[in-house]
Amino acid sequence: MKDFFGQQEQARRNTTLLVVLFSCAVVLIVLAVYLAVTVGMFLTQMFITDGGLFVRQLWDFERFIWVVGLTVLIVGSGSLYRTYQLKQGGGSAVATMLGGERVPAATDDPLLRRLQNVVEEMAIAAGLPVPPVYLLAQSGINAFAAGFGRSDAVIAVTSGAIELLDRDELQGVIAHEFSHILNGDTRLKMRLMGLLFGITLISDVGIMLMTARHSVQHASRERGTHPAILLIGFLVFLVGTIGAVFADMIKRAVSRQREFLADAAAVQFTRNPAGIAGALKVIGGYK
């Protein structure tokens, strides 16, 4: 049986493989857009002319550069825009947006004082600065780390967590969140979300092309009878939709591996497997 170091290493390897798979999926989606445009042009030509050899129509360097270049520009711009949005304000903005209130460093509330002490202890164990702590007025047991990096990271905890968990269990939960900060999970998640947003723009472009075809039909009867824009738009929409579904599946798999890594790291920081295990039992309603 692997110890917590072995489990962390396994989770990191799995994450690396999944991120590589995600990158390959993005490349395949870009190539699929080129194929969709080429097939759309070829099928349109088949209906309008006497046809031609598909092999001769499949590869065209100039078309490849234009289509791939525009696709990369759309996905890249969308990804950067979305990532920029998610980074604004850091973790504090996320916690505040979700209704969190910052816990003052000097508080007389025994539960909040215990929470602060646990956060300080786990910061020392993880070798990280003590992040701001936010409290969410929610009865459920939950906690999360937010922020693009260690400098703007925060930890948010629900009131249900500090009320229903004992000290060891709370320590396990906080250690779990510190692992997310230490291992850059929040940054990785934001980047994957940015790329996923960029991929979804491909299907939006397909919808725009299909809609543009109808507007052209009203503006010019001759151009409106040409099915190329509609067909290419539909194929691009199909590629973007299917690509986004598969990319989201990979992103979710990455998130699961990071959760496994955080659980193993929590045991390392606390040296108490019963803490995180007990917290999971309480969260699952088994205690």
Backbone as a ProteinNet text record, in pm:
[ID]
protein_1_A
[PRIMARY]
MKDFFGQQEQARRNTTLLVVLFSCAVVLIVLAVYLAVTVGMFLTQMFITDGGLFVRQLWDFERFIWVVGLTVLIVGSGSLYRTYQLKQGGGSAVATMLGGERVPAATDDPLLRRLQNVVEEMAIAAGLPVPPVYLLAQSGINAFAAGFGRSDAVIAVTSGAIELLDRDELQGVIAHEFSHILNGDTRLKMRLMGLLFGITLISDVGIMLMTARHSVQHASRERGTHPAILLIGFLVFLVGTIGAVFADMIKRAVSRQREFLADAAAVQFTRNPAGIAGALKVIGGYK
[TERTIARY]
84.5	0	88.1	55.9	135.8	112.2	221.3	204.6	158.1	144.9	89.1	182.1	313.3	404.5	385	368.6	344.3	213	110.8	-19.3	-11.4	66.1	82.9	154.6	258.9	333.7	246.1	163	72	-27.8	-82	-177.5	-110.7	14.1	85.8	110.5	148.6	170	40.8	-67.5	-196.6	-237.4	-211.5	-244	-164.3	-35.3	49.9	-2	-38.4	-91	-220.7	-306.6	-434.3	-415.5	-321.1	-294.4	-238.7	-150.5	-99.8	-214.9	-305	-421.6	-510	-526.4	-605.5	-541.8	-409.2	-338.3	-354.6	-345.2	-365.1	-507.3	-603.3	-742.7	-760.7	-693.9	-703	-646.6	-531.8	-471.1	-564	-623.2	-714.9	-838.6	-886.5	-1002.9	-970	-851.3	-809.2	-800.4	-741.1	-731.3	-869	-958.7	-1094.2	-1169.9	-1142.1	-1204.9	-1161	-1031.8	-982.7	-1051.6	-1063.6	-1129.3	-1275.7	-1343.2	-1483.6	-1500.4	-1411.9	-1418.4	-1392.2	-1293.5	-1258.8	-1372.7	-1430.2	-1542	-1660.9	-1687.9	-1798.6	-1779.4	-1658.4	-1629.7	-1641.1	-1592.9	-1597	-1740.9	-1821.9	-1960.8	-2037.6	-2008.4	-2072.3	-2034.1	-1907.6	-1860.6	-1928	-1950.2	-2013.8	-2155.3	-2225.6	-2362.9	-2368.2	-2265.4	-2269.1	-2203.7	-2089	-2016.2	-2030.1	-1951	-1952.6	-1870.3	-1817.3	-1741.9	-1593.7	-1520.4	-1376.2	-1322.8	-1195.9	-1135	-1121.2	-1171	-1166.2	-1022.3	-935.9	-797.2	-732.2	-764.2	-708.5	-765.2	-882.6	-946.1	-907.5	-858.1	-835.1	-723.5	-613.8	-499.4	-475.9	-475.8	-440	-365.2	-238.2	-153.1	-205.1	-244.2	-291.9	-419	-512.3	-635.1	-603.3	-509.5	-469.9	-418.2	-330.7	-274.3	-383.5	-474.7	-581.6	-676	-722.5	-820.7	-759	-642.6	-577.2	-537.4	-486.2	-447.8	-565.3	-677.5	-796.5	-850.6	-847.9	-897.7	-812	-680.7	-589.8	-609.4	-630.8	-653.8	-780.9	-887.1	-1014.3	-1001.3	-945.7	-931.4	-835.4	-722.4	-624.3	-676	-742.6	-796.9	-904.8	-993.3	-1098	-1040.9	-936.6	-872.5	-807.9	-734.4	-668.7	-770.7	-878.8	-982.7	-1048.4	-1083.2	-1149.8	-1057.2	-931	-834.6	-814.3	-809.2	-795.8	-915.4	-1034.8	-1155.4	-1147.4	-1105.7	-1101.2	-995.3	-890.1	-781.3	-814.2	-912.2	-939.7	-978.2	-904.7	-936.5	-879.1	-824	-765.4	-869	-821.1	-910.2	-1008.7	-969	-1058.7	-1185.6	-1171.6	-1288.6	-1383.3	-1327.4	-1411	-1485.9	-1414.6	-1477.8	-1585.6	-1558.6	-1656.9	-1778.1	-1754.2	-1863.5	-1957.7	-1902.7	-1983.4	-2045.4	-2029.7	-2092.8	-2005	-1876.3	-1786.3	-1747.8	-1723.5	-1674.9	-1540.6	-1446.9	-1313	-1312.6	-1246.9	-1236	-1123.1	-1150.8	-1044.7	-938.5	-815.6	-705.4	-725.9	-778	-805.6	-956.2	-1001.4	-1144.2	-1165.3	-1276.3	-1308.8	-1395.6	-1447.5	-1530.7	-1443.2	-1476.1	-1389.5	-1379.9	-1488.2	-1484.4	-1396.7	-1409.8	-1327.4	-1181.2	-1158.3	-1021	-957.2	-1036.3	-986	-954.2	-1041.9	-1019.5	-889.8	-869.7	-747.6	-623.4	-631.4	-517.2	-484.6	-588.9	-568.5	-506	-555.3	-500.2	-352.6	-318.6	-178.7	-91.4	-141.9	-66.1	-40.8	-142.9	-128.5	-43.3	-42.4	45.3	191.2	221.1	357.5	392.5	299.6	324.2	346.9	275.7	287.5	400	456.5	562	510.4	390	327.1	292.9	282.2	234.5	89.2	50.4	-88.1	-180.1	-274.5	-364.1	-481.4	-547.9	-671.6	-775.7	-856.2	-959.5	-1096.1	-1185.5	-1321.3	-1421.9	-1528.8	-1636.1	-1761.3	-1819.1	-1944.3	-2056.9	-2161.1	-2274.4	-2362.2	-2314.1	-2386.4	-2383.4	-2495.2	-2504.6	-2431.4	-2409.7	-2339.6	-2191.4	-2127.7	-1984.1	-1909.5	-1833.2	-1759.4	-1642.8	-1543.5	-1428.8	-1365.3	-1300.5	-1231.2	-1116.6	-1020.3	-910.6	-933.7	-907.9	-927.9	-808.3	-785.2	-672.9	-590.1	-519.9	-440.9	-304.6	-256.6	-126.5	-118.8	-1.3	15.3	-0.6	35.1	33.1	-107.9	-205	-341.9	-440.6	-388.6	-475	-548.3	-668.4	-746.3	-807.3	-848.3	-921.4	-1056.5	-1160.9	-1296.9	-1356.9	-1426.5	-1486.7	-1629.4	-1719	-1857.7	-1873	-1975.4	-2003	-2039.5	-2101.3	-2133.9	-2009.7	-1901.8	-1777.9	-1716.6	-1711.8	-1647.7	-1736.7	-1867.2	-1958.7	-1970	-1964.5	-1990.4	-1864.8	-1751.4	-1627.3	-1549.2	-1487.6	-1399.8	-1265.5	-1174	-1049.9	-967.5	-955.8	-878.1	-940.3	-1072.4	-1141.3	-1126.6	-1140.6	-1123.3	-980	-885.5	-745.3	-722.1	-786.5	-774.2	-830.6	-944.6	-1006.9	-919.1	-867.8	-782.5	-652.7	-596.2	-474.5	-499.9	-617.7	-657.4	-655	-708.1	-711.4	-571.7	-486.7	-349.2	-274.7	-307.7	-246	-281.6	-406.4	-447.8	-364.7	-337.6	-256.8	-111.8	-56	84.5	113.7	22	44.3	-8.6	-54.6	-99.2	-227	-312.4	-434.8	-531.1	-540.9	-634	-588.3	-457.1	-403.9	-428.1	-402.8	-425.6	-572.4	-660.7	-803.5	-846.2	-795.2	-830.5	-783.5	-663.6	-611.5	-691.8	-729.6	-811.3	-949.3	-1005.2	-1134.2	-1123.6	-1010.5	-989.2	-983.4	-908.9	-900.1	-1035.2	-1109.4	-1241.1	-1334.2	-1325.7	-1406.3	-1368.2	-1237.7	-1192.8	-1244.9	-1250.1	-1301	-1449.6	-1524.7	-1668.5	-1696.1	-1600	-1618.4	-1622.3	-1562.3	-1565.9	-1709.8	-1786.3	-1926.7	-2005	-1967.9	-2033.8	-2008.2	-1885.6	-1853.9	-1938.5	-1956.6	-2042	-2184.1	-2237.3	-2372.6	-2378.6	-2275.3	-2271	-2269.6	-2194.7	-2190.4	-2326.9	-2394.6	-2527.3	-2627.3	-2618.2	-2706.9	-2675.1	-2546.8	-2505.5	-2557.3	-2566.1	-2615.9	-2757.7	-2840.7	-2979.7	-2989.2	-2904.5	-2908.2	-2860.5	-2763.4	-2715.3	-2824.2	-2903.8	-3009.9	-3107.5	-3135.6	-3227.6	-3161.6	-3031.7	-2962.2	-2932.9	-2906.1	-2870.1	-2925.4	-3016.8	-3080.8	-2980.1	-2887.1	-2788.8	-2698.4	-2648.7	-2560.6	-2637.4	-2763.2	-2841.9	-2864.8	-2861.9	-2882	-2756.5	-2644.2	-2518.7	-2516	-2507.7	-2516.6	-2384.7	-2276.9	-2144.7	-2138.2	-2187.6	-2176.3	-2256	-2377	-2460.5	-2395.3	-2345	-2286	-2157.9	-2070.6	-1946.6	-1977.2	-2073.3	-2111.6	-2161.6	-2243.1	-2295.6	-2182.9	-2090.3	-1979.8	-1886.8	-1860.8	-1777.3	-1847	-1977.4	-2054.9	-2046	-2055.9	-2049.5	-1913.1	-1807.6	-1672.1	-1652.5	-1696	-1680.1	-1756.4	-1878.5	-1960.9	-1902.8	-1870.2	-1813.1	-1677.8	-1596.6	-1466.2	-1478.3	-1573.9	-1592.8	-1636.9	-1721.2	-1767.8	-1650.6	-1567.4	-1453.5	-1349.9	-1327.1	-1232.5	-1281.1	-1411.5	-1467.2	-1452.8	-1468.4	-1449.9	-1306.2	-1210.4	-1070.4	-1043.5	-1100.7	-1082.1	-1135.7	-1250.6	-1307.7	-1218.7	-1160	-1069.1	-945.2	-895.4	-782.3	-819.9	-938.9	-984.9	-991.6	-1037.5	-1044.3	-904.8	-808.3	-671.9	-613.8	-645.4	-595.7	-660.5	-784.5	-848.8	-779.9	-744.2	-670	-536	-469.9	-341.8	-358.8	-465.4	-489	-518.7	-592	-619.6	-490.2	-403	-275.9	-186.9	-186.6	-105.7	-158.9	-290.3	-349.6	-297.6	-283.1	-227.5	-81.9	-8.2	132.2	143.2	59.5	68.6	25.5	-80	-135	-73.7	-19.6	28.5	-82.5	-204	-319.9	-423.7	-416.8	-513.4	-657.6	-676.1	-812.1	-881.8	-804.5	-865.3	-941.8	-874.9	-942.1	-1044.6	-1016	-1112.7	-1239.9	-1223.4	-1339.7	-1420.9	-1351.9	-1422.5	-1504.1	-1446.6	-1518.9	-1641.7	-1630.6	-1746	-1857	-1817	-1917.6	-1983.9	-1902.6	-1957.2	-2051.3	-2014.5	-2099	-2219.9	-2229.5	-2345.6	-2340.6	-2219.5	-2208	-2177.4	-2142.9	-2107.7	-2228.9
-120	0	125.2	222.4	343.5	435	502.3	603.7	733.3	839.3	962.6	1026.3	1002.7	1054.6	981.7	849.1	771	807.6	833	872.5	1010	1100	1232.1	1220.9	1138.6	1122	1061.6	964.3	903.2	1005.7	1088.7	1191.6	1293.1	1327.2	1422.5	1363	1234.8	1169.8	1165.5	1129.4	1123.9	1261.7	1364.3	1500.9	1539.7	1507.6	1539.9	1473.2	1345.9	1273.6	1336.9	1377.2	1436.6	1574.7	1651.5	1783.5	1768.1	1668.5	1640	1598.6	1515.5	1472.8	1591.8	1683.5	1804.3	1886.5	1900.6	1976.3	1910.4	1776.6	1703.7	1723.2	1726.9	1747.3	1884.5	1986.1	2120.3	2120.9	2053.7	2045.8	1973.7	1862.4	1787.1	1869.2	1948.1	2032.9	2136	2195.7	2294.3	2229.1	2109.4	2038.2	1997	1962.3	1923.4	2041.3	2161.6	2280.3	2295.2	2275.8	2282	2176.1	2054.6	1947.1	1980.8	2040.5	2077.6	2181.1	2280.3	2383	2321.1	2232.4	2168.2	2080.6	2000.7	1913.8	1997.7	2106.5	2193.7	2253.4	2298.1	2353.9	2247.2	2127.1	2019.5	1977.7	1959.9	1919	2026.4	2151.5	2260.3	2255.2	2232	2221.6	2104.7	1995.4	1878.1	1910.5	1994.7	2029.9	2132	2216.3	2325.5	2288.1	2215.7	2177.8	2028.8	1979.7	1836.4	1757.7	1826	1757.7	1759.6	1686.9	1680.1	1573.1	1553.8	1453.5	1507.3	1430	1474.7	1487.6	1398.2	1403.9	1535.1	1581.9	1708.5	1826.8	1809.1	1917.4	1916.2	1803	1790.2	1881.1	1889.2	1966.4	2089.1	2201.7	2326.7	2410	2435	2499	2637.3	2716	2850.9	2846.3	2757.8	2744.4	2695	2601.3	2547.8	2659.7	2744.3	2853.6	2949.3	2985.4	3078.7	3020.3	2898	2837.5	2809.6	2746.3	2714.9	2843.4	2940.7	3067.3	3137.9	3144.8	3209.2	3131.2	2997.7	2915.3	2933.4	2929.7	2950.9	3090.6	3189.1	3325.9	3334	3268.8	3271	3200.4	3078.1	3001	3071.1	3118.3	3184.7	3314.3	3395.8	3522.4	3497.9	3401.9	3369.1	3316.7	3234.1	3178.3	3287	3376.5	3485.2	3578.7	3607.4	3695.8	3634.6	3505.2	3438.3	3426.4	3392.6	3381.9	3516.9	3622.8	3757.9	3791.4	3755.6	3779.3	3707.4	3580.7	3500.1	3550.4	3614	3661.5	3791.8	3866.7	3999.8	3994.3	4068.9	4077.4	3965.4	3862.6	3751.8	3670.4	3593.1	3506.8	3583.4	3701.9	3782.4	3819.7	3852.7	3889.4	3771.3	3651.2	3531.3	3504.5	3509.1	3482.6	3585.4	3711.4	3817.2	3801.1	3765.9	3747.2	3636.3	3535.3	3423.3	3449.9	3572.3	3609.3	3592.4	3574.3	3555	3684.9	3677.6	3791.7	3754.9	3846.6	3816.3	3802.3	3699.1	3675	3762.3	3848.6	3934.6	3852.3	3901.1	3828	3818.1	3923.1	3922.8	3911.9	3796.2	3773.6	3703	3736.3	3675	3550.8	3528.3	3410.7	3285.6	3190.9	3072.3	2986.7	2974.8	2895	2961.1	3093.3	3164.6	3167.3	3176.1	3173.1	3037.4	2931.1	2796.7	2784.9	2840.7	2837.5	2909.4	3027.4	3102.7	3024.6	2962	2884.6	2768.3	2700.4	2586.4	2632.9	2744.4	2797.6	2832.8	2895.1	2931.2	2807.2	2704.2	2579.3	2512.9	2506.8	2441.4	2523.8	2655.6	2739.9	2707.3	2688.3	2650.8	2512.8	2417.8	2281.4	2278.4	2364.1	2367	2458.3	2537.3	2630.1	2747.2	2793.1	2902.1	3016.8	3138.9	3249.3	3227	3284.2	3268.7	3349.8	3285.6	3358.5	3419.5	3518.1	3568.8	3457	3461.3	3359.7	3426	3363	3415	3314.3	3366.8	3283	3302.9	3192.1	3195.6	3149	3228.6	3196.5	3090.5	2967.8	2855.1	2737.8	2667.7	2558	2432.3	2417.7	2300.3	2304.3	2187.5	2177.5	2191.7	2299.2	2322.1	2416.6	2408.4	2498.4	2500.6	2610.1	2616.1	2716.1	2695.3	2789.5	2861.3	2990.8	3070.1	3162	3197.7	3284.1	3224.3	3309.8	3262.2	3209.8	3252.9	3208.3	3221.3	3195.1	3199.5	3340.8	3440.3	3578.2	3632.6	3583.8	3635.9	3528.7	3420.3	3309.1	3340.7	3287.6	3295.7	3158.5	3138.7	3017.5	3059.9	2998.8	3028.1	2902.3	2920.4	2808.5	2846.6	2750.1	2777.4	2770.1	2837.1	2832.3	2690.8	2615	2476.3	2393.7	2421.9	2346.1	2370	2495.8	2523.2	2481.6	2467.5	2427.5	2275.8	2203.9	2060	1974	2028.9	1951.3	1975.7	1867.9	1889.4	1942.9	1966.6	2033.9	1952.2	1822	1737.2	1732.9	1724.2	1719.9	1852.4	1962	2093.8	2110.6	2060.1	2067.1	1990.3	1873.9	1796.7	1871.1	1936.9	2013.1	2131.3	2204.2	2320.1	2275.4	2164.2	2111.3	2074.7	2020.8	1987.2	2112.7	2222.1	2346.1	2406.1	2391	2439.7	2364	2237.7	2160.5	2219.9	2263.1	2325.7	2451.5	2528.7	2650	2613.6	2520.9	2483.1	2424.6	2343.3	2273.1	2348.8	2472.2	2553.8	2504.6	2436.9	2381.1	2488.8	2598.2	2704.6	2768.4	2785.4	2842.5	2748.1	2618.5	2519.3	2515.7	2521.2	2518.1	2639.3	2757.6	2878.7	2869.7	2817.3	2806.6	2707.4	2595.1	2498	2555.2	2629.9	2694.6	2796.7	2868.1	2964.3	2896.9	2786.5	2712.9	2655.6	2604.6	2549.3	2657.3	2776.5	2888.1	2921.2	2921.7	2948	2845.4	2718.9	2612.7	2631.7	2674	2694.5	2805.6	2897.3	3004.3	2949.8	2832.1	2771.7	2741.9	2683.1	2655.2	2784.7	2889	3019.2	3075.4	3056.9	3101.1	3024.6	2894.5	2815	2867.6	2903.4	2960	3092.6	3174	3302.8	3283	3183	3155.4	3110.7	3024.5	2978.3	3093	3179.9	3295.7	3394.8	3413.2	3506	3461.3	3333.5	3280.5	3327.1	3326	3368.5	3518.2	3597.2	3741.3	3774.3	3698	3718.1	3683.4	3584.3	3542	3656	3732	3844.1	3958.1	3973.9	4085.6	4059.8	3935.8	3903.4	3767.3	3765.1	3639.1	3539.9	3590.8	3502.5	3438.2	3517.8	3464.4	3378.4	3407.9	3332.9	3189.3	3160.9	3023.6	2938.1	2999.3	2926.4	2862.7	2730	2663.4	2654.7	2709	2689.4	2742	2865.3	2925.6	2845.7	2804.9	2726.6	2593.5	2523.7	2391.8	2400.3	2492.9	2509.2	2551.1	2641.5	2684.6	2569.8	2482.4	2367.2	2273.1	2244.7	2154	2213.1	2342.4	2408.4	2405.5	2430.3	2422.3	2282.4	2180.6	2042.1	2012.3	2054.1	2031.7	2103.1	2227.8	2304	2244.4	2197.9	2140.3	2009.5	1919.7	1790.5	1810.7	1900.3	1927.6	1981.7	2071	2128.4	2022.6	1928.9	1821.3	1734.6	1693	1608.4	1684.7	1811	1891.5	1908.9	1926	1940	1810.4	1697.1	1568	1552.9	1593.9	1585.1	1680.8	1801.6	1899.4	1845.8	1779.5	1720.7	1609.2	1530.9	1424.7	1483.4	1594.2	1663.3	1709.4	1764.6	1812	1697.6	1580.9	1465.3	1424.9	1425.8	1390.1	1490.9	1617.3	1718.6	1703.5	1653.5	1626.5	1510.2	1406	1294	1342.5	1428.4	1483.4	1564.8	1644	1727.7	1643.1	1533.2	1444.1	1383.7	1338.8	1279.9	1384.1	1505.6	1612.3	1652.3	1644.3	1677.5	1583.5	1456.8	1359.6	1393.8	1436.1	1474.5	1594.1	1695.6	1817.1	1793.2	1714.6	1694.3	1574.9	1479.3	1351.3	1280.8	1303.2	1245.8	1205	1082.5	1038.8	1042.5	1027.1	1024.2	1158.7	1266.4	1398.4	1416.8	1400.6	1417.7	1307.8	1185.5	1076.1	1106	1158.1	1192.8	1304.3	1402.3	1512.3	1461.8	1370.2	1314.5	1236.7	1168.8	1095.3	1190.8	1299.3	1397.8	1460.3	1495.5	1555.1	1458.2	1329.3	1228.5	1189	1239.6	1210.7	1076.6	1019.8	886.9	889.5	1007.4	1014.3	1056.3
0	0	0	-83.5	-94.3	25.3	69.9	172.7	107	187	130	27.2	39.7	-62.7	-195.4	-187.4	-308.6	-375	-293.1	-347.8	-414.5	-355.7	-417.1	-551.1	-555.8	-680.1	-789.1	-751	-847.9	-900.8	-812.5	-855.1	-946.7	-918.6	-1004.7	-1142.9	-1147.7	-1277.4	-1357.6	-1290.3	-1359.4	-1410.8	-1330.1	-1372.8	-1496.4	-1496	-1611.2	-1737.5	-1726.6	-1842.7	-1892.6	-1799.5	-1837.8	-1900.8	-1848.7	-1907.6	-2048.6	-2068.5	-2203.2	-2294.1	-2240.5	-2317.8	-2353.2	-2259.3	-2284.1	-2396	-2391.5	-2495.3	-2631.7	-2634.4	-2760.2	-2811.8	-2719	-2758.9	-2823.5	-2769.2	-2827.4	-2969	-2988.3	-3122	-3218.7	-3174.3	-3260.3	-3295.3	-3200.5	-3227.2	-3335.1	-3324.8	-3425.3	-3563.1	-3570.1	-3697.5	-3748.4	-3654.8	-3694.4	-3754.9	-3707.2	-3766.6	-3911.9	-3936.9	-4075.8	-4161.3	-4106.6	-4181.1	-4206.9	-4107.8	-4123.9	-4234.4	-4236.6	-4341.5	-4478	-4485.4	-4612.4	-4663.4	-4573.9	-4613.1	-4656.7	-4583.5	-4621.3	-4759.3	-4789.1	-4921	-5029.9	-4998.9	-5097.7	-5128.8	-5023	-5045	-5120.5	-5089.3	-5162.9	-5309.6	-5336.3	-5474.3	-5546.7	-5473.8	-5534.4	-5580.5	-5503.2	-5539.5	-5653	-5661.4	-5758.2	-5890.1	-5881.3	-6002.3	-6025.3	-6118.2	-6146	-6045.9	-5948.3	-5844.1	-5871.3	-5792.5	-5806.5	-5714.9	-5719.2	-5634.7	-5492.7	-5396.2	-5257.9	-5208.7	-5249.2	-5204.9	-5246.4	-5363.9	-5411.2	-5333.2	-5278	-5203.5	-5055.7	-5005.2	-4861.7	-4811	-4884.1	-4836.1	-4922.9	-4858.9	-4924.7	-4821.5	-4847.3	-4747.2	-4707.8	-4806.4	-4776.1	-4692.3	-4730.6	-4652.1	-4510.7	-4500.6	-4370.3	-4279.9	-4333.1	-4253.4	-4207.4	-4297.7	-4263.1	-4158	-4181.6	-4090.7	-3954.3	-3952.8	-3825.5	-3753	-3827.1	-3765.2	-3699.6	-3770	-3713.9	-3594.4	-3603.9	-3493.3	-3369.3	-3386.7	-3273.4	-3215	-3300.8	-3253.7	-3170.1	-3216.3	-3143.3	-3009.2	-3011.2	-2887.2	-2791.3	-2843.4	-2758.4	-2698.2	-2779.7	-2729.6	-2625.1	-2653.2	-2556.8	-2427.1	-2437.4	-2318.5	-2234	-2298.4	-2225	-2160.4	-2233.2	-2180.4	-2057.2	-2066.4	-1954.9	-1834.3	-1858.6	-1749.5	-1682	-1762.5	-1707.4	-1618.7	-1663.6	-1583.6	-1449	-1452.9	-1331.2	-1233.2	-1285.5	-1200.1	-1129.6	-1180.4	-1127.1	-979.4	-896.9	-755.2	-672.1	-737.1	-663.1	-587.5	-491.8	-414.9	-329.6	-283	-199	-273.8	-402.6	-482.5	-496.9	-514.9	-528.1	-398.9	-286.3	-157.1	-125.5	-154.2	-129.6	-219.6	-345.5	-440.3	-394.5	-327.1	-279.3	-142.2	-93.5	32.7	154.7	136.2	248.8	316.7	445.7	523.4	585	576.1	626	777.8	824.3	968.2	1022	1119.9	1173.9	1246	1239.6	1303.5	1454.1	1513.9	1657.5	1677.7	1716.9	1738.2	1871	1936	2064.4	2048.7	1929.2	1905	1911.8	2001.1	2017.2	1890.9	1815.3	1692.9	1586.8	1574.6	1477.6	1521.1	1652.7	1703.5	1674	1692.6	1661.3	1512.7	1429.3	1284.8	1248.7	1305.9	1278.3	1321.8	1438.3	1487.8	1394.8	1348	1258.3	1126.5	1073.9	948.9	966.8	1078.5	1103.8	1116.9	1183.4	1198.4	1063.1	980.1	850.5	754.5	771.9	690.3	721	848.6	888.1	833	843.8	795.4	645	571.3	425.1	378	469.9	431.2	350.8	381.9	308.3	402.8	350.6	434.8	474.2	586	632.6	542.3	474.5	384.3	460.1	402.5	462.2	471.2	576.3	597.9	588.1	515	497.2	550.5	607.8	660.7	577.3	532.7	457.4	548.3	558.5	645.4	579.7	580	521	618.2	627.9	724	678.5	549.1	498.4	531.1	520.6	546.9	415.3	405.2	281	308.5	222.4	228.7	90.9	58.3	-70.1	-63	-151.1	-169.4	-300.7	-303.1	-424.2	-443.5	-569.2	-601.6	-713.1	-787.8	-900.9	-857.1	-742.2	-693.4	-542.9	-489.6	-344.9	-289.5	-369	-319.7	-300.2	-378.3	-366.5	-321.8	-264.4	-223.3	-93.1	-81.8	42.1	68.8	191.9	228.8	283.8	232.6	278.4	339.6	450.2	523.3	558.8	551.6	589.7	741.1	790.9	934.8	977.9	887.2	919.2	945.3	873.5	891	1028.7	1072.2	1201.2	1317.7	1293.4	1400.1	1413.4	1301.1	1302.5	1305.8	1268.8	1268.1	1396.6	1449.1	1563.5	1513.1	1604.9	1566.3	1466.4	1490.2	1399.6	1260.7	1256.3	1127.1	1052.5	1127	1065.4	1015.3	1091.8	1051.6	921.1	907.9	784.4	664.7	684	574.9	534.2	632.5	603	536	581.4	519.3	373.5	347.2	209.6	121.9	173.6	95.6	78.2	178	164	54.5	37.6	-70.7	-205.9	-221.6	-347.7	-375.6	-270.7	-288.3	-319.8	-241.9	-257	-394.5	-444.8	-571.7	-693.6	-672.3	-785.2	-850.2	-773.1	-831.3	-877.9	-802.2	-842.1	-973.2	-988.3	-1113.1	-1230.9	-1208.7	-1314.2	-1354.4	-1255.3	-1283.6	-1365.9	-1331.4	-1406.1	-1551.2	-1571.3	-1707.4	-1790.5	-1730	-1802.5	-1832.6	-1737.3	-1760.9	-1873.7	-1878.2	-1985.6	-2121.2	-2131	-2257.1	-2297.6	-2198.7	-2228.5	-2282.4	-2224.8	-2274.6	-2418.4	-2446.6	-2582.8	-2681	-2638.6	-2726.4	-2754.4	-2652.9	-2673.7	-2774.6	-2791	-2889.4	-3031.6	-3053.6	-3187.1	-3227.2	-3135	-3165.7	-3183.1	-3108.2	-3125.6	-3265.3	-3314.2	-3450.4	-3551.2	-3527.2	-3615.6	-3619.7	-3503.8	-3497	-3571.9	-3556	-3626	-3777.3	-3823.2	-3966.9	-4018.2	-3941.6	-3984	-3983.8	-3885.1	-3878.2	-3988.9	-4016.5	-4121.9	-4256.8	-4278	-4405.8	-4430.2	-4324.1	-4340.7	-4367.5	-4299.2	-4322.6	-4463.2	-4513.9	-4650.3	-4750	-4717.1	-4808	-4832.6	-4727.8	-4744.9	-4821.1	-4802.8	-4865.7	-5012.3	-5048.4	-5186.1	-5221.5	-5313.1	-5348.7	-5405.8	-5485.3	-5548.3	-5443.6	-5350	-5246.3	-5147.8	-5129.9	-5033.7	-5074.9	-5203.9	-5248.5	-5232.7	-5200.7	-5183.5	-5044.1	-5034.8	-4904.3	-4829.3	-4883.7	-4823.1	-4679.8	-4658.8	-4526	-4424	-4462.2	-4371.2	-4338.2	-4438.4	-4417.7	-4335.2	-4370.1	-4294.2	-4150.6	-4134.1	-4000.1	-3915.1	-3975.3	-3901	-3860.3	-3952	-3921.6	-3815.8	-3824	-3722.8	-3586.9	-3586.4	-3461.7	-3401.9	-3486.3	-3440.1	-3378.6	-3446.2	-3395.1	-3261.6	-3252.9	-3129.8	-3013.1	-3039.9	-2933.5	-2882.7	-2974.9	-2935.4	-2867.3	-2921.9	-2861.7	-2720.9	-2698.4	-2565	-2464.8	-2508.4	-2419.6	-2374.8	-2469.8	-2435.7	-2353.3	-2385.1	-2307.9	-2164.3	-2146.2	-2011.6	-1932.9	-1999.6	-1932.9	-1882.9	-1964.4	-1923	-1807.5	-1814.4	-1706.3	-1574.2	-1579.7	-1458.2	-1403.6	-1493.6	-1450.7	-1383.7	-1436.6	-1374.3	-1233.8	-1218.9	-1087.7	-986.9	-1032	-941.1	-894.2	-985	-946.6	-848.1	-866.1	-772.7	-635.5	-632.5	-504.1	-433.6	-508.9	-450	-394.7	-471.4	-427.6	-299.9	-292.9	-174.9	-51.8	-68.7	44.6	98.6	6.1	49.1	115.9	62.3	121.4	258.7	276.5	406.5	514.5	478.9	573.9	604	501.5	521.5	615.6	596.1	676.9	821.5	839.9	973.9	1045.2	968.1	1022.1	1098.6	1052.8	1121.1	1017.5	966.1	864.1	912.9	1044.2	1097.6	1082.6	1075.5	1065.5	936.4	822.4	693.6	671.4	722.1	707.4	785.9	907.4	987.9	925.8	867.7	801.9	684	607.1	492.4	537.7	651.4	704	746.9	812.2	854.7	732.8	633.1	511.2	442	443.3	379.5	461.8	584	666.9	735.6	750.1	809.6	958	1009.1	1150.7	1231.8
[MASK]
+++++++++++++++++++++++++++++++++++++++++++++++++++++++++++++++++++++++++++++++++++++++++++++++++++++++++++++++++++++++++++++++++++++++++++++++++++++++++++++++++++++++++++++++++++++++++++++++++++++++++++++++++++++++++++++++++++++++++++++++++++++++++++++++++++++++++++++++++++++++++++++++

